Amino acid sequence: MVPAVAGSNPVDHPITVCGLPFTIRGSQCIRCMSQIGLSIEPRDPLSEEALFLLHEAALEARQLYPELFDKTAPMPTNQPLRAGEVYLIAFLAGKPVGCGALRKYDAVTAEVRRMYVLKPARRGGIARAILIQLEKQAARIGYEMLLLETGNRQHPAIALYECFGFTRIPRFGRYVNDPVSVCFSKQVAG
């Protein structure tokens, strides 16, 4: 039997994650994710789960932007956390399915980094749930502003960020001269 999560909208969203079928129902599914085994937990960015998700994200980026990557270039790695930083991993039925991080940009600003959800787990509210938790962490730490960068071919990500309240801004920091970068900012709620 496929677990269903009740919400206010009768539209079903079937997803399969790591071979497990789930049906998420309704627009309020984010609040009900724990019923299907979703948890979002702080983790070491150098953990096995974090590096697995980074590897998957890097493979996808290389497919989306083949002209930007040398095929012999090493895969990226995560940096250890510093004060004022957070790395979150979303687990569904105990399996890592997504991640997101806050990196300190300045005293009152954090950059949202490493936002990624495995393809089979997308369109079920997991990325939005990660963003909600990152914003809560940002408020707890004392950040006032969030910055974010994504690629211009990542249309679902762009739509998610805009729906979540991020506003497009000029490219910032290391992205200033990157023609594929699309940058956003958002005031931290709370």
N, CA, C and O atoms as a DFTB+ gen file, in Angstrom:
760 C
 N C O
     1  1       0.843      -1.192       0.000
     2  2       0.000       0.000       0.000
     3  2       0.878       1.243       0.000
     4  3       1.877       1.290       0.719
     5  1       0.533       2.228      -0.776
     6  2       1.285       3.465      -0.882
     7  2       0.805       4.431       0.191
     8  3      -0.389       4.723       0.249
     9  1       1.709       4.946       1.059
    10  2       1.266       5.901       2.066
    11  2       0.770       7.182       1.406
    12  3       1.376       7.661       0.447
    13  1      -0.314       7.733       1.906
    14  2      -0.843       9.001       1.398
    15  2      -0.810      10.020       2.515
    16  3      -1.021       9.691       3.682
    17  1      -0.546      11.256       2.149
    18  2      -0.519      12.352       3.107
    19  2      -1.670      13.279       2.758
    20  3      -1.751      13.778       1.635
    21  1      -2.548      13.510       3.702
    22  2      -3.724      14.340       3.445
    23  2      -3.357      15.809       3.509
    24  3      -2.530      16.215       4.326
    25  1      -3.967      16.599       2.655
    26  2      -3.775      18.044       2.649
    27  2      -5.075      18.711       2.252
    28  3      -6.111      18.054       2.150
    29  1      -5.025      20.000       2.029
    30  2      -6.241      20.728       1.700
    31  2      -6.587      20.645       0.221
    32  3      -7.702      20.990      -0.169
    33  1      -5.662      20.200      -0.603
    34  2      -5.864      20.119      -2.034
    35  2      -5.952      18.642      -2.411
    36  3      -5.057      17.878      -2.048
    37  1      -7.001      18.206      -3.129
    38  2      -7.162      16.788      -3.401
    39  2      -6.265      16.249      -4.509
    40  3      -6.466      15.112      -4.935
    41  1      -5.295      17.004      -4.993
    42  2      -4.424      16.552      -6.063
    43  2      -3.351      15.635      -5.489
    44  3      -2.663      16.000      -4.536
    45  1      -3.208      14.440      -6.070
    46  2      -2.186      13.493      -5.630
    47  2      -0.885      13.743      -6.378
    48  3      -0.898      14.067      -7.566
    49  1       0.234      13.593      -5.686
    50  2       1.556      13.728      -6.276
    51  2       2.313      12.432      -6.023
    52  3       2.943      12.288      -4.975
    53  1       2.265      11.467      -6.977
    54  2       3.014      10.233      -6.754
    55  2       4.501      10.477      -6.971
    56  3       4.900      11.112      -7.947
    57  1       5.306       9.973      -6.062
    58  2       6.758      10.048      -6.222
    59  2       7.332       8.697      -5.848
    60  3       6.749       7.961      -5.052
    61  1       8.471       8.376      -6.424
    62  2       9.199       7.177      -6.059
    63  2      10.578       7.620      -5.622
    64  3      11.279       8.316      -6.356
    65  1      10.962       7.219      -4.437
    66  2      12.244       7.607      -3.887
    67  2      12.979       6.353      -3.451
    68  3      12.495       5.585      -2.619
    69  1      14.149       6.161      -4.024
    70  2      14.978       5.002      -3.677
    71  2      14.166       3.709      -3.782
    72  3      14.315       2.811      -2.953
    73  1      13.315       3.618      -4.791
    74  2      12.525       2.427      -5.014
    75  2      11.269       2.322      -4.173
    76  3      10.541       1.336      -4.287
    77  1      10.992       3.311      -3.329
    78  2       9.806       3.289      -2.478
    79  2       8.752       4.224      -3.047
    80  3       9.033       5.406      -3.246
    81  1       7.529       3.724      -3.319
    82  2       6.479       4.600      -3.861
    83  2       5.781       5.372      -2.744
    84  3       5.505       4.823      -1.677
    85  1       5.498       6.652      -2.999
    86  2       4.763       7.502      -2.071
    87  2       3.770       8.322      -2.868
    88  3       4.022       8.654      -4.026
    89  1       2.643       8.651      -2.257
    90  2       1.710       9.595      -2.833
    91  2       1.557      10.722      -1.835
    92  3       1.167      10.501      -0.689
    93  1       1.865      11.928      -2.274
    94  2       1.719      13.101      -1.429
    95  2       0.494      13.838      -1.930
    96  3       0.371      14.093      -3.128
    97  1      -0.407      14.181      -1.038
    98  2      -1.653      14.819      -1.439
    99  2      -1.700      16.240      -0.903
   100  3      -1.514      16.485       0.288
   101  1      -1.953      17.167      -1.815
   102  2      -2.316      18.509      -1.402
   103  2      -1.191      19.498      -1.292
   104  3      -0.011      19.147      -1.278
   105  1      -1.596      20.749      -1.215
   106  2      -0.653      21.857      -1.161
   107  2      -0.014      22.006       0.204
   108  3       0.991      22.705       0.331
   109  1      -0.560      21.374       1.227
   110  2      -0.004      21.469       2.566
   111  2       0.916      20.290       2.878
   112  3       1.208      20.030       4.046
   113  1       1.378      19.571       1.846
   114  2       2.132      18.333       2.061
   115  2       3.426      18.551       2.834
   116  3       3.907      17.622       3.482
   117  1       4.001      19.740       2.788
   118  2       5.266      19.977       3.485
   119  2       5.113      19.735       4.976
   120  3       5.986      19.128       5.596
   121  1       4.020      20.198       5.559
   122  2       3.792      20.010       6.992
   123  2       3.567      18.551       7.351
   124  3       3.751      18.158       8.503
   125  1       3.173      17.753       6.381
   126  2       2.827      16.359       6.648
   127  2       3.934      15.389       6.248
   128  3       3.762      14.175       6.355
   129  1       5.058      15.909       5.791
   130  2       6.119      15.042       5.287
   131  2       6.602      14.020       6.318
   132  3       7.011      12.920       5.945
   133  1       6.562      14.363       7.602
   134  2       7.039      13.419       8.609
   135  2       6.215      12.143       8.598
   136  3       6.694      11.094       9.030
   137  1       4.969      12.216       8.108
   138  2       4.126      11.029       8.039
   139  2       4.651      10.010       7.042
   140  3       4.358       8.821       7.166
   141  1       5.412      10.446       6.070
   142  2       5.990       9.500       5.114
   143  2       7.475       9.303       5.369
   144  3       8.182       8.740       4.532
   145  1       7.943       9.757       6.504
   146  2       9.321       9.498       6.875
   147  2      10.312      10.540       6.427
   148  3      11.499      10.231       6.319
   149  1       9.881      11.785       6.155
   150  2      10.829      12.836       5.795
   151  2      11.343      13.501       7.060
   152  3      10.573      13.911       7.928
   153  1      12.650      13.596       7.141
   154  2      13.270      14.378       8.218
   155  2      14.369      15.212       7.600
   156  3      15.020      14.795       6.642
   157  1      14.569      16.387       8.152
   158  2      15.641      17.272       7.696
   159  2      16.529      17.506       8.892
   160  3      16.094      18.030       9.917
   161  1      17.786      17.109       8.750
   162  2      18.694      17.076       9.893
   163  2      20.007      17.775       9.582
   164  3      20.509      17.691       8.462
   165  1      20.570      18.472      10.579
   166  2      21.913      19.032      10.403
   167  2      22.928      17.893      10.295
   168  3      22.859      16.908      11.030
   169  1      23.846      18.045       9.386
   170  2      24.874      17.022       9.188
   171  2      26.204      17.694       8.877
   172  3      26.260      18.865       8.502
   173  1      27.250      16.937       9.039
   174  2      28.594      17.360       8.648
   175  2      28.650      17.362       7.118
   176  3      28.301      16.355       6.501
   177  1      29.078      18.459       6.485
   178  2      29.142      18.486       5.023
   179  2      30.169      17.515       4.441
   180  3      30.204      17.298       3.230
   181  1      30.998      16.937       5.298
   182  2      31.966      15.945       4.833
   183  2      31.495      14.513       5.109
   184  3      32.250      13.561       4.914
   185  1      30.243      14.365       5.562
   186  2      29.692      13.038       5.832
   187  2      29.474      12.288       4.522
   188  3      29.451      12.881       3.443
   189  1      29.318      10.990       4.641
   190  2      29.094      10.145       3.469
   191  2      27.833      10.573       2.714
   192  3      27.833      10.618       1.483
   193  1      26.750      10.889       3.452
   194  2      25.493      11.295       2.807
   195  2      25.659      12.618       2.055
   196  3      25.174      12.770       0.934
   197  1      26.350      13.570       2.687
   198  2      26.550      14.878       2.053
   199  2      27.387      14.745       0.784
   200  3      27.080      15.368      -0.232
   201  1      28.427      13.947       0.838
   202  2      29.291      13.792      -0.332
   203  2      28.595      13.012      -1.448
   204  3      28.835      13.268      -2.628
   205  1      27.735      12.062      -1.079
   206  2      26.927      11.355      -2.083
   207  2      26.029      12.340      -2.838
   208  3      25.987      12.331      -4.069
   209  1      25.311      13.191      -2.092
   210  2      24.413      14.162      -2.727
   211  2      25.192      15.177      -3.559
   212  3      24.740      15.557      -4.639
   213  1      26.352      15.622      -3.079
   214  2      27.186      16.550      -3.845
   215  2      27.629      15.913      -5.156
   216  3      27.616      16.563      -6.201
   217  1      28.018      14.648      -5.102
   218  2      28.443      13.929      -6.307
   219  2      27.297      13.868      -7.326
   220  3      27.504      14.107      -8.515
   221  1      26.091      13.546      -6.850
   222  2      24.931      13.486      -7.747
   223  2      24.629      14.858      -8.344
   224  3      24.324      14.963      -9.532
   225  1      24.711      15.905      -7.530
   226  2      24.476      17.269      -8.014
   227  2      25.512      17.656      -9.063
   228  3      25.183      18.283     -10.070
   229  1      26.764      17.278      -8.821
   230  2      27.836      17.610      -9.764
   231  2      27.648      16.888     -11.096
   232  3      27.885      17.470     -12.154
   233  1      27.229      15.639     -11.051
   234  2      26.970      14.908     -12.295
   235  2      25.859      15.591     -13.096
   236  3      25.956      15.726     -14.315
   237  1      24.821      16.014     -12.408
   238  2      23.716      16.694     -13.084
   239  2      24.159      18.034     -13.665
   240  3      23.775      18.385     -14.781
   241  1      24.972      18.787     -12.907
   242  2      25.475      20.074     -13.408
   243  2      26.324      19.873     -14.657
   244  3      26.256      20.675     -15.589
   245  1      27.111      18.826     -14.682
   246  2      27.951      18.551     -15.851
   247  2      27.106      18.192     -17.072
   248  3      27.505      18.463     -18.205
   249  1      25.947      17.587     -16.848
   250  2      25.044      17.292     -17.963
   251  2      24.345      18.559     -18.454
   252  3      24.168      18.747     -19.657
   253  1      23.947      19.428     -17.521
   254  2      23.250      20.667     -17.888
   255  2      24.163      21.685     -18.571
   256  3      23.731      22.420     -19.460
   257  1      25.422      21.722     -18.148
   258  2      26.376      22.729     -18.620
   259  2      27.672      22.052     -19.089
   260  3      28.735      22.320     -18.528
   261  1      27.606      21.190     -20.095
   262  2      28.812      20.445     -20.495
   263  2      29.954      21.351     -20.965
   264  3      31.125      21.000     -20.830
   265  1      29.608      22.512     -21.515
   266  2      30.641      23.420     -22.015
   267  2      31.442      24.077     -20.887
   268  3      32.494      24.663     -21.142
   269  1      30.965      23.989     -19.665
   270  2      31.649      24.641     -18.539
   271  2      32.592      23.724     -17.780
   272  3      33.373      24.191     -16.950
   273  1      32.533      22.412     -18.053
   274  2      33.316      21.463     -17.270
   275  2      34.281      20.669     -18.132
   276  3      33.900      20.117     -19.164
   277  1      35.515      20.617     -17.704
   278  2      36.509      19.743     -18.310
   279  2      36.207      18.326     -17.828
   280  3      36.050      18.101     -16.628
   281  1      36.126      17.379     -18.747
   282  2      35.783      16.006     -18.376
   283  2      36.779      15.378     -17.414
   284  3      36.448      14.421     -16.715
   285  1      37.987      15.907     -17.373
   286  2      39.005      15.353     -16.472
   287  2      39.072      16.097     -15.137
   288  3      39.860      15.736     -14.263
   289  1      38.248      17.134     -14.979
   290  2      38.269      17.917     -13.737
   291  2      37.796      17.055     -12.565
   292  3      36.879      16.248     -12.720
   293  1      38.405      17.219     -11.416
   294  2      37.962      16.444     -10.251
   295  2      36.570      16.874      -9.809
   296  3      36.132      17.990     -10.086
   297  1      35.893      15.981      -9.127
   298  2      34.579      16.290      -8.581
   299  2      34.759      17.272      -7.425
   300  3      35.798      17.270      -6.765
   301  1      33.752      18.108      -7.178
   302  2      33.859      19.074      -6.081
   303  2      33.785      18.376      -4.723
   304  3      33.391      17.215      -4.620
   305  1      34.166      19.100      -3.713
   306  2      34.030      18.612      -2.345
   307  2      33.443      19.726      -1.487
   308  3      33.483      20.897      -1.863
   309  1      32.907      19.359      -0.352
   310  2      32.376      20.348       0.582
   311  2      33.476      20.807       1.522
   312  3      34.430      20.079       1.795
   313  1      33.324      22.023       2.006
   314  2      34.236      22.567       3.008
   315  2      33.658      22.309       4.395
   316  3      32.439      22.228       4.548
   317  1      34.516      22.179       5.409
   318  2      33.992      22.042       6.784
   319  2      33.187      23.276       7.165
   320  3      33.414      24.366       6.640
   321  1      32.250      23.094       8.079
   322  2      31.442      24.219       8.558
   323  2      32.277      25.154       9.411
   324  3      33.163      24.730      10.153
   325  1      31.969      26.448       9.284
   326  2      32.545      27.474      10.151
   327  2      31.418      28.011      11.031
   328  3      30.253      27.660      10.843
   329  1      31.769      28.854      11.979
   330  2      30.754      29.461      12.844
   331  2      29.712      30.170      11.986
   332  3      30.063      30.844      11.018
   333  1      28.446      30.027      12.329
   334  2      27.375      30.681      11.593
   335  2      26.968      29.956      10.324
   336  3      26.288      30.539       9.479
   337  1      27.364      28.701      10.165
   338  2      27.021      27.946       8.969
   339  2      26.257      26.673       9.343
   340  3      26.397      26.142      10.445
   341  1      25.452      26.207       8.402
   342  2      24.600      25.046       8.615
   343  2      24.596      24.204       7.350
   344  3      24.610      24.746       6.244
   345  1      24.576      22.895       7.500
   346  2      24.411      21.976       6.380
   347  2      23.288      21.018       6.738
   348  3      23.384      20.292       7.727
   349  1      22.219      21.008       5.939
   350  2      21.065      20.163       6.211
   351  2      20.931      19.086       5.151
   352  3      21.191      19.324       3.971
   353  1      20.524      17.898       5.581
   354  2      20.226      16.809       4.656
   355  2      18.804      16.354       4.918
   356  3      18.397      16.163       6.064
   357  1      18.046      16.182       3.825
   358  2      16.691      15.639       3.894
   359  2      16.788      14.133       3.701
   360  3      17.410      13.645       2.758
   361  1      16.154      13.410       4.622
   362  2      16.092      11.952       4.549
   363  2      14.642      11.554       4.358
   364  3      13.759      12.051       5.057
   365  1      14.394      10.663       3.417
   366  2      13.062      10.123       3.199
   367  2      13.156       8.621       3.407
   368  3      13.910       7.933       2.719
   369  1      12.388       8.122       4.356
   370  2      12.450       6.708       4.726
   371  2      13.894       6.292       5.022
   372  3      14.317       5.187       4.684
   373  1      14.648       7.210       5.668
   374  2      16.017       6.918       6.076
   375  2      17.071       7.087       5.003
   376  3      18.257       6.901       5.274
   377  1      16.668       7.436       3.792
   378  2      17.616       7.597       2.676
   379  2      17.851       9.077       2.410
   380  3      16.901       9.860       2.435
   381  1      19.110       9.483       2.154
   382  2      19.366      10.890       1.828
   383  2      18.817      11.224       0.447
   384  3      19.156      10.572      -0.540
   385  1      17.958      12.254       0.384
   386  2      17.327      12.614      -0.893
   387  2      17.545      14.066      -1.279
   388  3      17.254      14.449      -2.412
   389  1      18.055      14.890      -0.356
   390  2      18.259      16.295      -0.684
   391  2      19.116      16.986       0.355
   392  3      19.351      16.465       1.446
   393  1      19.581      18.180      -0.013
   394  2      20.435      18.922       0.905
   395  2      20.348      20.413       0.618
   396  3      19.836      20.837      -0.417
   397  1      20.856      21.186       1.549
   398  2      20.965      22.627       1.421
   399  2      21.849      23.137       2.538
   400  3      21.957      22.506       3.589
   401  1      22.477      24.269       2.318
   402  2      23.414      24.793       3.308
   403  2      23.313      26.306       3.388
   404  3      22.853      26.973       2.461
   405  1      23.752      26.821       4.511
   406  2      23.959      28.255       4.695
   407  2      25.448      28.471       4.888
   408  3      26.066      27.855       5.756
   409  1      26.019      29.342       4.082
   410  2      27.409      29.757       4.236
   411  2      27.419      31.233       4.577
   412  3      26.716      32.028       3.953
   413  1      28.205      31.590       5.553
   414  2      28.289      32.986       5.976
   415  2      28.871      33.827       4.848
   416  3      29.941      33.522       4.320
   417  1      28.154      34.893       4.482
   418  2      28.626      35.827       3.462
   419  2      29.219      37.058       4.131
   420  3      30.305      37.510       3.767
   421  1      28.496      37.600       5.116
   422  2      29.012      38.666       5.980
   423  2      28.257      38.578       7.300
   424  3      27.535      37.607       7.526
   425  1      28.403      39.547       8.159
   426  2      27.833      39.467       9.512
   427  2      26.319      39.305       9.530
   428  3      25.784      38.706      10.463
   429  1      25.610      39.823       8.521
   430  2      24.146      39.764       8.525
   431  2      23.571      39.024       7.317
   432  3      22.356      39.009       7.120
   433  1      24.438      38.411       6.509
   434  2      24.002      37.777       5.270
   435  2      24.582      36.375       5.160
   436  3      25.762      36.154       5.433
   437  1      23.734      35.429       4.754
   438  2      24.186      34.069       4.463
   439  2      23.847      33.749       3.018
   440  3      22.857      34.239       2.474
   441  1      24.670      32.930       2.413
   442  2      24.388      32.446       1.068
   443  2      23.816      31.040       1.174
   444  3      24.383      30.179       1.846
   445  1      22.691      30.814       0.508
   446  2      22.126      29.474       0.413
   447  2      22.940      28.723      -0.628
   448  3      23.078      29.167      -1.768
   449  1      23.472      27.591      -0.223
   450  2      24.348      26.800      -1.102
   451  2      23.892      25.338      -1.101
   452  3      23.108      24.913      -0.253
   453  1      24.391      24.607      -2.047
   454  2      24.217      23.159      -2.122
   455  2      22.762      22.697      -2.124
   456  3      22.456      21.593      -1.673
   457  1      21.857      23.552      -2.638
   458  2      20.457      23.134      -2.755
   459  2      20.362      22.064      -3.839
   460  3      20.692      22.301      -5.001
   461  1      19.907      20.891      -3.435
   462  2      19.802      19.788      -4.393
   463  2      18.840      18.747      -3.853
   464  3      18.836      18.445      -2.660
   465  1      18.017      18.197      -4.753
   466  2      17.152      17.061      -4.445
   467  2      17.335      16.043      -5.566
   468  3      17.329      16.397      -6.745
   469  1      17.498      14.776      -5.190
   470  2      17.629      13.718      -6.189
   471  2      16.439      13.733      -7.144
   472  3      15.310      13.985      -6.724
   473  1      16.685      13.467      -8.416
   474  2      15.615      13.519      -9.421
   475  2      14.377      12.701      -9.048
   476  3      13.265      13.203      -9.207
   477  1      14.516      11.470      -8.562
   478  2      13.308      10.696      -8.247
   479  2      12.482      11.283      -7.097
   480  3      11.313      10.933      -6.936
   481  1      13.074      12.162      -6.307
   482  2      12.375      12.734      -5.149
   483  2      11.821      14.125      -5.418
   484  3      11.256      14.745      -4.518
   485  1      11.971      14.622      -6.627
   486  2      11.526      15.987      -6.927
   487  2      10.020      16.082      -7.094
   488  3       9.328      15.086      -7.304
   489  1       9.537      17.314      -6.994
   490  2       8.129      17.673      -7.187
   491  2       7.254      17.171      -6.056
   492  3       6.049      16.991      -6.228
   493  1       7.862      16.945      -4.896
   494  2       7.106      16.513      -3.735
   495  2       7.228      17.450      -2.552
   496  3       6.762      17.124      -1.460
   497  1       7.844      18.612      -2.743
   498  2       7.955      19.586      -1.667
   499  2       9.207      19.491      -0.823
   500  3       9.342      20.219       0.160
   501  1      10.126      18.610      -1.182
   502  2      11.327      18.420      -0.362
   503  2      12.234      19.651      -0.423
   504  3      12.730      20.098       0.611
   505  1      12.453      20.197      -1.600
   506  2      13.317      21.384      -1.714
   507  2      12.717      22.552      -0.934
   508  3      13.439      23.291      -0.263
   509  1      11.421      22.714      -1.020
   510  2      10.747      23.782      -0.275
   511  2      10.898      23.561       1.233
   512  3      11.125      24.508       1.985
   513  1      10.769      22.312       1.663
   514  2      10.944      21.996       3.089
   515  2      12.367      22.315       3.547
   516  3      12.565      22.801       4.661
   517  1      13.348      22.047       2.701
   518  2      14.737      22.383       3.038
   519  2      14.889      23.901       3.154
   520  3      15.511      24.393       4.096
   521  1      14.321      24.644       2.199
   522  2      14.397      26.104       2.254
   523  2      13.745      26.655       3.521
   524  3      14.267      27.585       4.137
   525  1      12.628      26.094       3.901
   526  2      11.959      26.541       5.130
   527  2      12.885      26.352       6.322
   528  3      13.022      27.252       7.151
   529  1      13.516      25.197       6.413
   530  2      14.414      24.928       7.538
   531  2      15.663      25.811       7.480
   532  3      16.149      26.260       8.518
   533  1      16.182      26.062       6.284
   534  2      17.346      26.947       6.167
   535  2      16.994      28.357       6.626
   536  3      17.787      29.001       7.313
   537  1      15.805      28.845       6.249
   538  2      15.421      30.186       6.679
   539  2      15.236      30.243       8.193
   540  3      15.599      31.238       8.821
   541  1      14.679      29.197       8.781
   542  2      14.542      29.142      10.244
   543  2      15.918      29.172      10.909
   544  3      16.113      29.862      11.910
   545  1      16.853      28.435      10.360
   546  2      18.216      28.426      10.901
   547  2      18.862      29.799      10.738
   548  3      19.552      30.274      11.640
   549  1      18.639      30.434       9.592
   550  2      19.201      31.769       9.357
   551  2      18.672      32.758      10.398
   552  3      19.435      33.562      10.933
   553  1      17.367      32.701      10.687
   554  2      16.785      33.586      11.697
   555  2      17.377      33.285      13.072
   556  3      17.687      34.200      13.835
   557  1      17.531      32.002      13.383
   558  2      18.092      31.603      14.679
   559  2      19.513      32.132      14.851
   560  3      19.882      32.580      15.937
   561  1      20.304      32.082      13.793
   562  2      21.699      32.542      13.841
   563  2      21.779      34.064      13.902
   564  3      22.734      34.614      14.451
   565  1      20.775      34.752      13.337
   566  2      20.765      36.206      13.349
   567  2      21.000      36.849      11.999
   568  3      21.247      38.052      11.919
   569  1      20.927      36.058      10.931
   570  2      21.063      36.636       9.597
   571  2      19.814      37.430       9.241
   572  3      18.708      37.077       9.648
   573  1      19.995      38.496       8.487
   574  2      18.885      39.331       8.041
   575  2      18.561      39.124       6.567
   576  3      17.445      39.403       6.128
   577  1      19.538      38.633       5.801
   578  2      19.381      38.505       4.349
   579  2      19.964      37.171       3.896
   580  3      20.974      36.698       4.417
   581  1      19.291      36.578       2.902
   582  2      19.801      35.386       2.243
   583  2      20.121      35.731       0.793
   584  3      19.354      36.429       0.129
   585  1      21.245      35.243       0.312
   586  2      21.628      35.333      -1.097
   587  2      21.605      33.919      -1.660
   588  3      21.733      32.941      -0.924
   589  1      21.441      33.826      -2.970
   590  2      21.375      32.515      -3.599
   591  2      21.772      32.658      -5.061
   592  3      21.463      33.663      -5.702
   593  1      22.454      31.656      -5.578
   594  2      22.821      31.621      -6.997
   595  2      22.400      30.283      -7.562
   596  3      22.541      29.253      -6.903
   597  1      21.882      30.292      -8.784
   598  2      21.582      29.068      -9.505
   599  2      21.929      29.292     -10.968
   600  3      22.288      30.401     -11.365
   601  1      21.825      28.252     -11.759
   602  2      22.145      28.365     -13.178
   603  2      20.931      28.721     -14.014
   604  3      19.798      28.418     -13.642
   605  1      21.173      29.363     -15.142
   606  2      20.075      29.848     -15.989
   607  2      19.313      28.734     -16.703
   608  3      18.274      28.998     -17.308
   609  1      19.802      27.502     -16.648
   610  2      19.084      26.380     -17.265
   611  2      18.295      25.572     -16.231
   612  3      17.677      24.561     -16.567
   613  1      18.320      26.011     -15.004
   614  2      17.644      25.285     -13.926
   615  2      16.290      25.947     -13.637
   616  3      16.062      26.506     -12.564
   617  1      15.406      25.863     -14.630
   618  2      14.122      26.553     -14.581
   619  2      13.246      26.150     -13.391
   620  3      12.654      27.032     -12.769
   621  1      13.132      24.861     -13.043
   622  2      12.327      24.521     -11.854
   623  2      12.892      25.145     -10.569
   624  3      12.131      25.568      -9.698
   625  1      14.213      25.202     -10.453
   626  2      14.826      25.820      -9.269
   627  2      14.520      27.313      -9.236
   628  3      14.183      27.855      -8.183
   629  1      14.633      27.968     -10.364
   630  2      14.332      29.401     -10.432
   631  2      12.883      29.654     -10.016
   632  3      12.604      30.572      -9.246
   633  1      11.968      28.838     -10.529
   634  2      10.558      28.992     -10.174
   635  2      10.335      28.774      -8.680
   636  3       9.568      29.508      -8.057
   637  1      10.995      27.780      -8.103
   638  2      10.879      27.524      -6.668
   639  2      11.347      28.724      -5.860
   640  3      10.651      29.164      -4.946
   641  1      12.517      29.258      -6.185
   642  2      13.058      30.380      -5.419
   643  2      12.156      31.605      -5.514
   644  3      11.929      32.290      -4.516
   645  1      11.647      31.881      -6.699
   646  2      10.750      33.027      -6.854
   647  2       9.443      32.812      -6.084
   648  3       8.932      33.744      -5.463
   649  1       8.909      31.614      -6.120
   650  2       7.686      31.299      -5.379
   651  2       7.924      31.398      -3.873
   652  3       7.010      31.739      -3.122
   653  1       9.134      31.106      -3.433
   654  2       9.478      31.141      -2.018
   655  2       9.747      32.559      -1.516
   656  3       9.931      32.771      -0.317
   657  1       9.769      33.525      -2.428
   658  2       9.943      34.916      -2.018
   659  2      11.306      35.518      -2.325
   660  3      11.582      36.654      -1.938
   661  1      12.154      34.778      -3.009
   662  2      13.434      35.340      -3.436
   663  2      13.195      36.277      -4.616
   664  3      12.318      36.030      -5.444
   665  1      13.971      37.346      -4.689
   666  2      13.892      38.335      -5.751
   667  2      15.200      38.328      -6.530
   668  3      16.279      38.250      -5.944
   669  1      15.100      38.407      -7.834
   670  2      16.319      38.442      -8.652
   671  2      17.101      39.717      -8.367
   672  3      16.542      40.801      -8.204
   673  1      18.422      39.540      -8.315
   674  2      19.342      40.657      -8.080
   675  2      20.496      40.545      -9.064
   676  3      20.660      39.500      -9.694
   677  1      21.301      41.596      -9.215
   678  2      22.502      41.471     -10.039
   679  2      23.424      40.393      -9.464
   680  3      23.410      40.116      -8.265
   681  1      24.219      39.797     -10.340
   682  2      25.165      38.776      -9.888
   683  2      26.093      39.377      -8.838
   684  3      26.506      40.531      -8.953
   685  1      26.414      38.596      -7.824
   686  2      27.220      39.068      -6.705
   687  2      28.461      38.187      -6.524
   688  3      28.539      37.077      -7.049
   689  1      29.427      38.716      -5.765
   690  2      30.604      37.949      -5.363
   691  2      31.286      37.243      -6.513
   692  3      31.567      37.843      -7.550
   693  1      31.546      35.980      -6.324
   694  2      32.269      35.201      -7.338
   695  2      31.462      34.920      -8.596
   696  3      31.996      34.375      -9.562
   697  1      30.177      35.287      -8.599
   698  2      29.313      35.052      -9.752
   699  2      29.214      36.262     -10.681
   700  3      28.562      36.177     -11.721
   701  1      29.843      37.381     -10.331
   702  2      29.710      38.630     -11.078
   703  2      29.975      38.438     -12.571
   704  3      29.248      38.989     -13.398
   705  1      30.983      37.682     -12.920
   706  2      31.345      37.501     -14.329
   707  2      30.903      36.163     -14.899
   708  3      31.382      35.758     -15.958
   709  1      30.003      35.471     -14.220
   710  2      29.528      34.159     -14.667
   711  2      28.248      34.351     -15.477
   712  3      27.206      34.658     -14.899
   713  1      28.298      34.180     -16.799
   714  2      27.130      34.476     -17.634
   715  2      25.949      33.528     -17.427
   716  3      24.834      33.862     -17.828
   717  1      26.151      32.364     -16.818
   718  2      25.030      31.448     -16.606
   719  2      24.393      31.608     -15.227
   720  3      23.368      30.987     -14.948
   721  1      24.979      32.425     -14.370
   722  2      24.459      32.602     -13.014
   723  2      23.216      33.487     -12.988
   724  3      23.146      34.515     -13.663
   725  1      22.238      33.058     -12.189
   726  2      21.053      33.844     -11.884
   727  2      21.063      33.980     -10.363
   728  3      21.097      32.978      -9.648
   729  1      21.032      35.214      -9.870
   730  2      21.174      35.449      -8.433
   731  2      19.910      36.035      -7.824
   732  3      19.136      36.731      -8.481
   733  1      19.732      35.731      -6.553
   734  2      18.535      36.126      -5.818
   735  2      18.907      36.596      -4.411
   736  3      19.992      36.307      -3.906
   737  1      17.973      37.332      -3.793
   738  2      18.086      37.669      -2.377
   739  2      16.708      37.595      -1.744
   740  3      15.686      37.652      -2.427
   741  1      16.704      37.467      -0.422
   742  2      15.449      37.408       0.329
   743  2      15.720      37.875       1.747
   744  3      16.701      37.469       2.370
   745  1      14.828      38.746       2.261
   746  2      14.891      39.128       3.660
   747  2      14.512      37.898       4.491
   748  3      13.575      37.180       4.143
   749  1      15.230      37.657       5.578
   750  2      14.926      36.534       6.446
   751  2      13.665      36.843       7.247
   752  3      13.568      37.881       7.901
   753  1      12.706      35.930       7.184
   754  2      11.470      36.103       7.961
   755  2      11.719      35.670       9.394
   756  3      12.487      34.744       9.652
   757  1      11.066      36.344      10.312
   758  2      11.152      35.922      11.713
   759  2      12.053      36.789      12.458
   760  3      12.252      36.588      13.656
